[in-house]
């Protein structure tokens, strides 16, 4: 079992995402609402109930917990709605969500069984469920549930990745048992950066020996504000690869001095540009895909794509996608581009304004509906 956890700001946006899945034109692919403790049947009433709890914690921005639990195809035969609901409820209970608003949906739009859990982190008593070490906590719970419910055991995500897997990666891992290119890159970098006090120049040399090339976003002053990784024709920004691989976190693990390492950084950038050409230009799309063979251009319009604007960019910027070509938004600006759900909880479009509990239906994409924006100083 694999969990993809997301913590965000828009409860109604995430709810609308799930409700749309319940209105899929193909009746066999429509999602179902398995359970909820909301005492209402319209979206406007749901919004009012959510806002009442938000008033207890007005400074908490990231109050939405939206997670998918993904099971192998081998387990599908005996995963009834009742069993999925029991697993989902136990997962929430173990994570501390025992006095919270929640909805549990079953989706049918992927090649494997999966459920979505949408929860308000603010409890009815005003306390907040902590998101500290939520990755490690979740992995321990998954292993326990696999044993308890006799589910096919899936290798812990930490063995292959340090960032929540996206929908296509989950499906590939479940189908083939092999990690994606992104996962392989994460594992190689994890091993490199686990070396105590490794010098940046050594990191670059060892990385290039393993086929990893680095592109540092270096200002004219020499200051580095971000990093992009290239591996076997695959290009990805540090923050997208995982928080521990973004430049601000990398600095905590390596021995780096701006003046001393300025030349090594510039030379590494030159080698990367010589190999990947136009793919290293500012404003190019950083995708979760390979660069086409014999081309200096990146694929555009794939799931997980996002745009890096011209000029300097920061490793702390992030874009979330709905998993479809051209559907993306910057979490820093909040600007939308054809998302399947509203970017703001205050957005007034919720699709059909009436919910027939406990039935619902529609599915779109199961991955990172919004992603994370963890910045120092922001409320949790």
N, C-alpha and C positions, 0 to 999 in steps of 0.2 A: 504494500500500500504506500502511496506517495501523497504527501500533503503539499499544497501550494498556498502558502499563507500571504495575505495582503492586509495591510493596515492603512486606512485612508480617511478621507474627510466627508464623503458624500454617501450617506445611508440611502437616501432616496434614489440616487444615481445607480448604486449597486442593486437596489431592489428592482428598479425599472429594467436593468439588464436581465435579471432573472425572469421577470414577468414577460418580457419580450420572447424569451425562450419558450414560454408556455403558449405562445400564439404562432408557432411555426406552421407554415402552410402544409407541411407533411405531418399528418396526425401521429405517425409513428415516431416522430422526432420531438414531439412536444414534451417539455419538462412538466414535472408534477411538484406541487407543494406537499411535502410529507408531513410537516408539522410546524406550528407557530404558537406563541403565547400572546400574540397581539389580540386584544379584545375589540376588534373592529373589522369592517369589511370594505373600506374604501381607502384609497391611497392618501387622501387628504387627512383622514383620521389617523392613519399610520404616522404620517408626518407630524401631527400634533402630539402623539404619544412620544415619539422620538425627541421632539423639541422640549417636552416637559422634563425629560431626564437630562438633556443638554444644559438646561438652566441650572442644574445642580453642579455642573462642571463647565462653566462658560469659557474658561481658558484652555480647555482641552481641545485641540484641533483634530488630532488623529484618533477619533473615537470609534471608527468603523472597523470591525474585524470580519473579513470576507475570505473564506478558505474553501478550497475544493479538496475532497478526499478521493483519490483515484485508485481503482482496483484493477487487477489483471483480468484479462479475458477468461482465463482458466477458472476464475472464481464466479463468473457471471451466472452460471447455471443455478447456484443456490443462494444468490444475493437477492432475496425478495425485498420488497419495500420495507417490510417489518424489520428484517435483519439490518438493512442499511440504516434505518432510523435508529435502531438500538446502538449501532456502532457510532453513528454521528453524535447521538446524545451522550454516549460515554466519553467520546473524544472531547466534547465541550466541557463536560463535568470535570474531567481530568485536567483540563487547561484552566479551570477556575471559573468557567462561565456557568455558575449555578444559580444565579439570581439576576439574569439579564434578559433583555428583549432579544428574540431570535426568530429566524425562519430557516427551515431546512428544505432544500429543493433537490429533486433527482433530475439529472439531465440525460438526454439520449442523443446528443449530437456528436459524440466521439466514438472511437472504435473500442472503448472500454467503459465499464460501469463507473460512474462517479456521481458524487453529491456535492452541493454547494451549501455552505453554512454562512449565514449572514447574521451578525451579532452586534449589539451595541455594547461596547466595552464598559460603559457606565452602568453600574448595578442599580437596582431599584432603591438601594439605601444611599446612593450617591458616591460610593467607593468605586474605584476603577480597577479592572483586571490588568495587572502588569504585563507589559510585552517584553520584559527583560528575559534574555536567554530563551525566547520563544522557539527558536529553531531547535536547540538541544532538547527542550521540553517536549516538543512535538515529536521528534524522532523517537524518544523513549516511549511515548504513548503509542505510537504506531506499531512498534515492535511488540508491545504488550497486547495490543488488540489483535495483531496477526496471530499470536499464539492462542488467545482466548477464543477467537472465532474460526480457528483453523484456516486462516487465509494463506495464500501463497506469499512467502516471505520475499520482500524486495530489499536489496542492499540499501543500507542507510545512505541518504543523499550526501552526507558529508564525505563518503568514500569517493565521490566523483564530482561533487560540485559544492561551491560555497555560496551559491545564490539559488533561490527557488527556481526550479525547472519550469519552463514554459510548456504550453500545451503540446506543441509538436515534439519537444524533447521528451516529455513524459510518455507520449504515445510510442516514440521510437524506442525508449528504454524498456517499456513494458512489452513491446513487440519483439525486439531483438535481443534484449539483455545487454546491449552495448551502449556505452556513453556517446554523446554527441561530440562534435568537434569543440564546441564550447566547453563541455565538461572536461575533455582531455586537456585543453588549455588551462582551465582552472586548476586541475590536479598538478600539472607541470609547474605552474607558478607557485602553487602552495608549497611544493617541495623546495623550490628555489628560495622562497622567502622564509622558509622555516630555519634556514641557516642563521645562526646567531651573529648579529652585527655585520652582515654581509655588505661589502662596499658596493655602491651603485655600479661602478665600472665592472666589478666582478659579476654582478647580477646580469648586466648587459651581455658580457662575454659568454657566460654559461647559458643564458637564454638563447642567444643566437646560435650556439652550438647545438641546441635542441630544436632549431627552426623557429624560434620566437623572435620577432623583431619589434622594436619599440619606437613609438613616435610620441615625443614629449611636446606638449604645448608650451613653448618657451617664449617668453616676452623678450623684447629688445634689452630689457634690464637684466636678463638671465633668469628671472623668476619663472618657475614652472607652475602652471595652474591645472594641468591635467595630463592624462596619458592614454594612448590607444595602443592596443596589441594586435599584431599580425602573426598568423600561424598557418602555414600550408594554404595560403590564399584566403584565409578567414580573417576578417577584420572586426574588432569590437572595442568599444570604449570601456575604460576601466570600471566606471560605475555600473555599466550594464553587465559586465562580467561578474561583478560582485563587490560589495562594499569594501572588502578587505583588499581588493585589487585597484581601487582608485588611488590617485596620487597622495591625497592627504593621509590615507591609512598606510600606504606603502612607506611613507616617511618615518613611521613609528617603528618599522622593522629593519630598515637599512641604514647604513652609514653614508650620509650624504652631506656635502658642503657645496653650496652654490658656486663659489669661486673655483674651488678645486675641480669640481666635476663638470663645469661649463663646457669644456672642450669635448669630454667624453659624450655628453648629451648631444652636442651639435653633430659629432661624427656619427653617432647612432642614428640620428634623424636623417642624415645624408645617406647612409646605407639603406635605410628603410625606404626612402624616396626613390633610390636607384632601383630597388627591386619592385616596388608597388606603384610607382609612377603617380598618375593622376588620382589614384585612390587615396593618396595622402593629403590632397588639397583641402583647405578649409572650405566648409560648406558641403563637402561630399557626404552622402548618406552613409551612416555606419549601420550595417545590418547584422543580422545574426546568420548571414549566409556567406558562401564562398564568393570570391571574386571570379567571374567567368574566365575560363582558360583562354589564354591568348589575348586578354583584354586588361586594360588598366582601369576600367570602370567597375564600380560595385553594382551588384544587383539592387534594384530599387523596387519599392512597393511590396516587399514581402512582410510576413507577420513578424512583428518585433522591430521593424524599421523605425528610425527616427532621424531627424535632421539636426545637424550641428550647424549653427549659423556662422556666417563669415566672420572673420576676426577672431578674437580670443574667446575661448569657452572655458567654463569651469567644470571640474570633475564632480562638483556638487549638483550640477543640473541633471535632470532626468526627464525622460519622456515615457509616458505610458501609452500602450496601444490596445485597441479592441481586438487585435489579432487579424485584421484584414488590411489589404493594401489601401494606403492613403488615410487610414483611420488612426489619428494620433493627436496628442495634445501635450503641451509642456506643463509639467506639474508646477513649474515655477511661475508661469504666466497665467495658467488656467485657461488658455485659449483652446477652443475645440476645433476639430476638423472631422466632421462626419462621424462622431462617436455614436455608438449604439445606446448610450445612456447619457443623461445630463451630467455635465462636469461639475455643476454646483448643486448643493442640496437645496438651494433656493430657486433653482430652475423650475418653472411651472409646468413643464411637459413631462407627464408620466405615462403617456400612452392611454390605455383604457383606465378611467378613473374609478373603476369598481372592481373589487377583488371578490371572487366567489370562493371563500374559504370552505373546505381545504383543498380546492382544485385550482390549478393555475397551469399555464402552458406556454412554452417557447424557449428556444435555445439558439445561441448565436456563436459564441466562442467561449472557451472555458479558461482562458488564461488571464494574465495580469490585466484585470480590468482597469486598474489604475496604478499600481506600483507604489513605491514608497518615496517619501521625501523627508529623510531624516536630517534635519539641520540643527546644529547646536543652538540652543536657546528657544527652540520651539516646544510648545507644550506637548505632553504625551497623553 
